[in-house]
Amino acid sequence: MATTGASTKDVLLGAIAQMVGTVGYDAVIVCTSNVAQEEYWQARLQATLGQAAKEGALILAVHEDWLGDGAGNGLGTLYAYTKARAKAQSSFGIDLDERLRSGWAVGMYHTAGKGTRLAPLPGSENNNKPGVKVPAIVNVDGELKELTILEAVIRQTNSYAPVRKGRCSVFWGDQVFIPSAGTPASGAHPADILACLGEMPTKEQWAAKGLDKYGLIAVNESGNAAQVEKVSYATATELLATFGSITRVGYVTYFTLL
């Protein structure tokens, strides 16, 4: 958590200082849209070890082939982990379940999707939205190239790994954020969710911010939390009607599973 008396600026600068490739997750799972992207990220992240994912990290890129409109965040995460576990065993002879039980920290990054909210930039990367370039340089097989959004996200979430041992932390591969409250350890619950909390938006604010496209965490007066996923304001208020008085809400940033 943030140090008592430290300014928000100091906390943010401290968080930025921890965004390096020398620490991080023991295994990095990347869930992509198709086989081509799976192959691209497998090679790219292995080539930038020590600059995005930490040196020696196990890279496991997989693609989402769930029939229909996709599995969604919940089932999609479990499905991606299942595929990554199979790949770890078949390609590297590693039992990912056993490594987690022994204390490995695993990071998963969802990248599937067309990137419509980032348009038109993903078009320059064949709709590989986390492949959009940012103004920084990495060494790829001896050649200097631009840092990708996904590599930036991996680098800036590395600081959570030391306090997430034995857990699988799930992030979105196009979402860069700077922790304003440090990197606290996970709680004792089967899952915890990181969110920046604020006031419950009005119907007009809900529409203006496009909250029907995001997951939302609601906290009641007892401190209990519930999540509503990509719904309208009317549906959200209906679902939360029996949850009690809502005191704070936040957008889903990432979640961690036991």
C-alpha positions, 0 to 999 in steps of 0.5 A, a space after each residue: 500500500 502507499 506509505 503514510 504521508 507520501 504524496 500521490 506523485 511520490 507513490 506514482 513515481 515509485 511505481 514507475 521505478 519498479 516497471 522493469 524487466 528484471 523482476 516479474 512472473 515466472 510464467 507469462 500466458 498470452 491469450 490471442 485471437 488466432 494461431 498467427 498471433 499466438 506464434 508472433 507473441 510466442 517468438 516476440 516475448 521470448 526475444 524480449 525476455 529481460 525487457 518485458 517479461 523477466 529473464 527466464 520466464 516461461 512464455 506460453 502464448 495460446 489462441 482462443 478457439 472457443 466456438 461462437 462469440 468467445 468464452 468471455 472473461 471468466 470462462 475465457 481465463 479458465 480456458 486459456 489457462 487449460 490450453 497454456 497448461 497443456 502447452 507447458 507440458 507438451 512443449 517444455 515438459 513443465 507441470 504448470 499446476 505443480 509449479 503454481 502450488 510450489 510458489 510460481 507467480 503466473 501472469 495472464 494477458 488477454 489480447 483477443 479482440 479487434 481493438 475497436 476502441 483503439 481504432 484505427 491504430 490496430 489496423 496498422 498491426 493487422 488488428 493485433 491491438 496489443 502490437 500497436 507501438 509506443 515510444 520506447 525501444 527494445 532489443 529484438 534479436 540484436 535489432 532495435 525496435 519499438 516497444 509494443 503495448 503488450 510489452 509495456 503492460 507486462 513490464 508495468 505489471 511485473 511489480 505485482 509478481 513478488 506478492 502474487 506467489 502461487 496465484 494466477 494474475 489476469 490482466 488485459 493486454 492493452 491496458 496500461 495503468 500506474 498503481 496509485 496504492 502500491 502493490 499490496 499482497 492478495 487477500 485470502 479469498 479465492 479471487 481478488 479484483 483490482 479496481 480504482 473506486 469512486 462514486 456510483 455514476 448517474 445514468 447519463 454518466 454511465 452512457 457518456 463513459 460507455 460503461 456498458 462495455 466494461 466490467 464494474 465492481 460495486 461495494 456496499 455499506 458492509 464492504 462486500 463487493 459484487 461485479 456486473 459485466 458489460 451491462 446497461 445502467 438499467 440492468 446494473 441497477 436491477 442486478 444490484 437492487 438486493 445488494 444493499 446501498 452502493 457506496 463505491 464503484 470501480 472499473 475492473 482492472 485485473 483479477 487474481 485467482 488462487 
